[in-house]
Amino acid sequence: MAMSNIKKVVLLLFIVWLATLSYIWLPGIIPDFLHIRGKLFSQKDQKLKDNNATPNRALTGGSSSSGSSNTSHIVAAKQKGEKRAVHVVISSENSRLGGMVALINSIVSNAKSTVFFHLITDQESSEHLKTWLMRTKLQSINYEIVEFPQEWVASKIGFRGTRTELANPMNYARYYLPYLLPHVDGKIVYIDDDCIVQDDLAELYNMKMKPGTLAAFAEDCQGMNKRINFMQNVYADYFDVKNKHFKELNIKPTACAFNAGVFVTDLGDWRRHNITQQLEHWLELNSREELYGNERGGGGAQPPMMLVFYNKYTPIDQLWHVHFLGWTARSSYSRQFIQRAKLLHWSGRFKPWGRTAAFQSLWDLYYLPDPTKEFLPLRKGIL
């Protein structure tokens, strides 16, 4: 009997030793294992939340998206150290996936703290992204890949304007963060995939928020961001100020606009204040009548956020969001200033992976070639 127990102990120790070796030498199998574990735990947590659900936990309109929002969409995860990490959210789709990878690499390369990445993609891109991460030096990052059900928003988009890429449903995934990330109830930093970070992101993540504000954004009409653009960068550039719904909000047309491509928020506050439902309201209203989109500022995901967060945000230090780099093929920013900036954003048509864009060499520092060769920058110089 004693010999039998010894054999069991030896077998158990062998299994533990084998698992340890697998973790160290074969990290590529770990995300799949954690995907299963993470999905089970996410569904368990969601059931507990559903049992104590409040009205603001359901999507408006009683659509099929309400049911869909209660399921886990995590397709891959590596979740070590998640609770103590700086939480970063990035969304992208296949034609822009190189931007997401470069952004991740830039954050990791400059980080002094643990970072956890919540990577939101469409169904077409999720396996591509997973392969890209696992076959580059980014295989060791802490992350989850979450698929965004585009039917949640596709029928609500009534886009007007010339930049048709802004009508892509993935552009609106930021509206649904509490439903895509039901297990996250604290602070996150959201960053567009056409950015790179040149400093420790923990500084932005830990910024002090003004009392009563629900998010932090970079303003468009102050200092350096004002001189780079042909607009005044005020609300009148984005909205039909004669529209009765806009008038009812008592928003000053000359109020400073902000850029929604980078923001800090608390998903707990987002849920409590029904932010998703408010954003959907303006999105659907614009699909029926022109509230925004034909104005000089354009449409897309930004105008509803400007309405919902009006006078409810804290300004971000401008060095932490230098944008408009993609409005023209060249920039009036000096290279010395750009190298000192902490976050660069190629907002506009000219992307750093495109044929021509300003300061492409800084983006090149962080780009990791696609091992599948599916994504290739258009210009020469990166193979």
C-alpha positions in Angstrom: 0.0 0.0 0.0 2.9 2.4 0.9 4.6 1.6 -2.3 1.5 2.5 -4.3 1.3 5.9 -2.6 5.0 6.6 -3.4 4.3 5.8 -7.0 1.4 8.3 -7.1 3.6 11.0 -5.5 6.4 10.3 -8.0 3.8 10.5 -10.9 2.4 13.8 -9.6 5.9 15.3 -9.3 6.7 14.1 -12.8 3.5 15.8 -14.2 4.4 19.1 -12.4 8.0 18.9 -13.7 6.7 18.3 -17.2 4.2 21.1 -17.1 6.9 23.5 -15.8 9.2 22.6 -18.7 6.4 23.1 -21.1 5.7 26.6 -19.7 9.3 27.6 -20.0 10.3 26.0 -23.3 7.0 25.8 -25.2 5.2 29.1 -24.4 3.3 28.9 -27.7 0.9 26.3 -26.1 0.1 28.4 -23.1 -2.3 31.0 -24.7 -4.6 28.2 -26.0 -4.7 26.6 -22.5 -5.4 30.0 -20.9 -8.0 30.7 -23.6 -10.1 27.8 -22.4 -9.5 28.7 -18.7 -10.2 32.4 -19.3 -13.3 31.7 -21.3 -14.8 29.5 -18.6 -14.0 32.0 -15.8 -15.3 34.9 -17.9 -18.6 33.1 -18.5 -18.8 32.2 -14.8 -18.2 35.8 -13.7 -20.8 37.0 -16.3 -23.4 34.6 -14.9 -22.9 36.0 -11.5 -23.2 39.6 -12.8 -26.4 38.7 -14.8 -28.0 37.4 -11.6 -27.4 40.8 -10.1 -28.0 42.8 -13.2 -29.1 46.4 -13.2 -30.9 48.1 -16.1 -27.7 49.7 -17.5 -26.2 46.3 -18.1 -28.5 45.6 -21.1 -28.1 47.2 -24.5 -30.9 49.5 -25.6 -33.7 48.7 -28.0 -34.2 45.0 -27.0 -32.2 43.9 -30.0 -30.4 40.7 -30.5 -27.2 42.4 -29.3 -28.5 42.3 -25.8 -28.2 38.5 -25.7 -24.9 38.5 -27.5 -23.4 40.9 -25.0 -23.7 38.3 -22.3 -21.3 35.8 -23.9 -17.6 35.6 -23.9 -15.8 36.7 -27.1 -12.3 35.9 -25.9 -10.4 33.8 -28.5 -6.9 33.9 -26.9 -5.5 35.0 -23.6 -2.3 35.1 -21.6 -3.4 36.6 -18.3 -0.4 36.5 -15.9 -0.3 39.6 -13.7 -3.5 41.1 -15.0 -4.8 42.7 -11.7 -1.7 44.8 -11.1 -1.2 45.8 -14.7 -1.7 49.0 -16.7 -4.7 48.0 -18.8 -4.5 49.0 -22.5 -7.3 48.6 -25.1 -6.6 48.6 -28.8 -9.0 47.8 -31.6 -8.1 47.0 -35.2 -8.9 45.0 -38.3 -6.9 43.1 -40.9 -5.9 46.0 -43.2 -4.5 47.9 -40.1 -3.2 45.1 -38.0 0.4 46.1 -38.5 -0.4 49.4 -36.7 -1.7 47.5 -33.7 1.4 45.3 -33.6 3.7 48.4 -33.8 1.8 50.1 -31.1 2.0 47.1 -28.8 5.7 46.9 -29.4 6.2 50.6 -28.7 4.3 50.3 -25.4 6.2 47.2 -24.3 9.6 48.7 -25.3 9.1 51.8 -23.1 7.1 50.3 -20.2 8.5 50.3 -16.7 5.4 48.6 -15.3 3.4 45.4 -16.1 1.0 46.0 -19.1 -2.0 44.0 -19.9 -3.4 44.3 -23.5 -7.1 43.9 -24.4 -6.9 43.5 -28.2 -10.2 43.9 -30.0 -10.5 42.6 -33.6 -13.1 41.3 -36.0 -13.5 37.6 -36.6 -11.4 37.6 -39.7 -8.4 39.1 -37.9 -8.3 37.3 -34.6 -6.3 34.2 -35.7 -4.0 36.4 -37.8 -3.2 38.5 -34.8 -2.7 35.5 -32.6 -0.2 34.1 -35.0 1.6 37.4 -35.4 2.1 37.7 -31.6 3.2 34.1 -31.1 5.8 34.2 -33.8 7.5 37.5 -32.8 9.1 38.7 -29.6 5.6 39.8 -28.4 4.8 36.2 -27.5 5.6 37.0 -23.9 3.2 39.9 -23.4 0.1 39.6 -21.2 -3.0 39.9 -23.4 -6.4 38.8 -24.5 -7.8 38.8 -28.0 -11.5 39.7 -28.1 -13.7 39.5 -31.2 -16.2 42.4 -31.7 -19.6 41.3 -33.0 -20.0 43.9 -35.7 -23.7 43.3 -35.9 -24.0 45.2 -32.6 -23.4 48.5 -34.5 -23.5 47.9 -38.3 -27.2 48.7 -38.7 -26.9 51.9 -36.6 -24.2 53.7 -38.7 -25.5 56.4 -41.0 -22.3 57.8 -42.3 -21.9 61.0 -44.3 -18.7 62.4 -45.6 -15.7 61.5 -47.8 -13.6 59.3 -45.4 -15.6 56.1 -45.8 -13.2 54.1 -43.7 -14.7 55.9 -40.7 -17.9 53.9 -41.3 -16.1 50.6 -40.6 -17.9 48.9 -37.6 -14.6 48.3 -35.9 -14.2 52.0 -35.5 -17.1 51.9 -33.0 -15.9 49.0 -30.9 -14.8 51.6 -28.3 -18.5 52.2 -27.6 -18.9 48.7 -26.2 -15.9 48.2 -24.0 -18.0 47.2 -20.9 -19.6 44.4 -22.9 -16.5 43.2 -24.6 -14.6 43.3 -21.3 -17.1 42.3 -18.6 -14.3 41.2 -16.3 -12.7 44.7 -16.2 -14.2 47.2 -13.8 -11.5 49.7 -13.4 -9.3 52.1 -15.3 -8.2 51.6 -18.9 -6.3 53.5 -21.6 -7.8 53.2 -25.1 -5.4 53.9 -28.0 -6.1 54.0 -31.7 -4.0 51.6 -33.8 -2.4 54.4 -35.8 -0.3 55.5 -32.8 3.0 54.7 -31.2 4.1 55.4 -27.5 7.5 56.8 -26.8 7.4 56.8 -23.0 6.2 54.8 -20.0 2.4 54.5 -20.5 1.9 54.2 -16.7 2.3 58.0 -16.5 -0.8 58.5 -18.7 -2.7 55.6 -17.0 -2.1 57.1 -13.5 -2.9 60.7 -14.4 -5.2 62.6 -12.0 -8.7 63.1 -13.1 -10.7 66.2 -12.2 -13.6 65.5 -9.8 -16.8 64.8 -11.6 -15.2 63.9 -14.9 -15.7 60.5 -16.6 -12.7 60.4 -19.0 -9.6 62.2 -20.2 -9.0 63.4 -23.8 -6.6 65.6 -25.6 -8.1 68.9 -26.7 -7.8 70.0 -30.4 -7.7 73.8 -30.2 -5.0 74.4 -27.7 -1.3 74.9 -28.2 0.5 72.7 -30.7 -2.5 70.8 -31.9 -4.3 74.1 -32.9 -1.7 75.3 -35.4 -1.4 72.1 -37.3 -5.0 72.0 -38.6 -6.9 74.2 -41.0 -10.0 74.1 -38.8 -10.7 76.0 -35.6 -11.2 72.6 -34.0 -14.4 73.5 -32.2 -17.8 71.8 -32.0 -19.1 73.9 -34.9 -16.6 72.1 -37.1 -18.3 68.8 -36.4 -22.0 69.4 -35.9 -24.9 71.1 -37.6 -25.3 73.7 -34.9 -28.8 74.6 -36.2 -30.1 71.1 -35.6 -32.8 71.2 -32.8 -31.2 68.2 -31.0 -27.8 70.0 -30.8 -29.5 73.2 -29.6 -31.3 71.3 -26.8 -27.9 70.3 -25.4 -26.9 73.9 -24.8 -23.4 73.2 -26.1 -21.3 76.3 -27.1 -20.5 75.9 -30.8 -17.1 77.5 -30.0 -16.3 75.0 -27.3 -13.0 73.2 -27.9 -13.2 69.8 -29.6 -11.2 66.8 -28.4 -9.8 63.8 -30.1 -11.4 60.4 -29.2 -8.5 58.3 -30.5 -6.8 58.2 -27.1 -8.6 58.4 -23.8 -8.4 57.3 -20.2 -11.6 56.1 -18.5 -12.9 53.9 -15.8 -15.2 51.1 -17.1 -17.1 51.0 -13.8 -18.0 54.7 -14.3 -18.9 53.9 -17.9 -21.4 51.3 -16.8 -22.9 53.4 -14.0 -23.5 56.4 -16.3 -24.9 54.3 -19.2 -22.3 55.7 -21.6 -22.8 53.0 -24.2 -26.6 53.7 -24.4 -26.0 57.4 -24.7 -23.5 56.9 -27.6 -25.9 54.5 -29.4 -28.7 57.1 -29.0 -26.7 59.8 -31.0 -25.4 57.2 -33.5 -28.9 56.0 -34.3 -30.3 59.6 -34.4 -27.6 60.6 -37.0 -28.6 57.6 -39.1 -32.1 59.1 -39.4 -31.2 62.8 -39.8 -28.0 64.8 -40.3 -26.6 65.8 -37.0 -22.9 65.4 -37.9 -20.8 64.1 -40.7 -21.1 66.6 -43.5 -19.3 69.3 -41.5 -15.6 69.9 -41.9 -14.7 67.8 -38.9 -16.2 64.7 -40.5 -18.2 61.9 -38.9 -17.2 58.5 -37.6 -17.1 57.5 -33.9 -15.9 60.8 -32.6 -18.9 63.1 -32.7 -21.2 61.0 -30.4 -18.3 60.9 -27.9 -18.0 64.7 -28.1 -21.7 65.0 -27.2 -21.7 62.5 -24.3 -18.5 63.7 -22.7 -19.0 67.4 -23.2 -17.8 69.2 -20.0 -17.2 65.8 -18.4 -13.6 65.1 -19.2 -10.1 66.0 -18.0 -7.6 67.4 -20.6 -4.6 65.1 -21.3 -1.1 66.6 -21.3 -0.6 67.4 -25.0 2.7 65.6 -25.1 0.7 62.5 -24.4 -1.3 62.9 -27.5 0.3 64.6 -30.4 -2.1 64.1 -33.3 -3.0 65.3 -36.8 0.2 63.6 -38.0 -1.8 62.0 -40.8 -3.7 65.0 -42.1 -1.0 65.7 -44.7 2.0 63.8 -46.1 4.3 66.2 -44.3 4.2 67.9 -40.9 5.2 71.3 -39.6 6.3 69.7 -36.3 10.0 69.7 -35.8 11.8 66.3 -35.5 13.2 67.5 -32.2 9.7 68.1 -30.8 8.3 64.8 -32.2 11.1 62.8 -30.6 10.3 64.5 -27.3 6.6 63.7 -27.6 5.3 60.8 -25.6 2.5 59.5 -27.9 2.2 60.1 -31.6 -1.0 59.7 -33.5 -1.3 59.6 -37.3 -4.9 60.7 -37.3 -6.1 61.4 -40.8 -5.6 59.7 -44.2 -1.8 59.3 -44.2 -0.9 56.3 -42.1 2.6 55.4 -41.1 2.3 52.0 -42.9 1.2 53.8 -46.1 3.2 54.9 -49.1 3.8 58.4 -47.7 3.5 59.8 -44.2 5.3 62.1 -41.8 7.9 60.7 -39.5 7.6 57.1 -40.8 11.0 56.2 -39.5 9.8 56.5 -35.9 7.0 54.1 -36.6 9.5 51.8 -38.4 11.5 51.4 -35.1 8.6 49.4 -33.6 7.1 47.6 -36.6 7.5 43.8 -36.5 7.1 42.2 -39.9 4.1 39.9 -40.4 5.3 36.3 -40.3 2.5 35.3 -42.6 3.3 38.0 -45.1 -0.4 39.0 -45.2 0.3 42.5 -44.0 2.9 44.5 -45.9 3.6 48.3 -45.6 2.9 49.9 -49.0 6.1 51.9 -49.3 9.6 50.7 -49.8 12.0 50.3 -46.9 10.2 47.6 -44.8 10.4 44.0 -45.9 
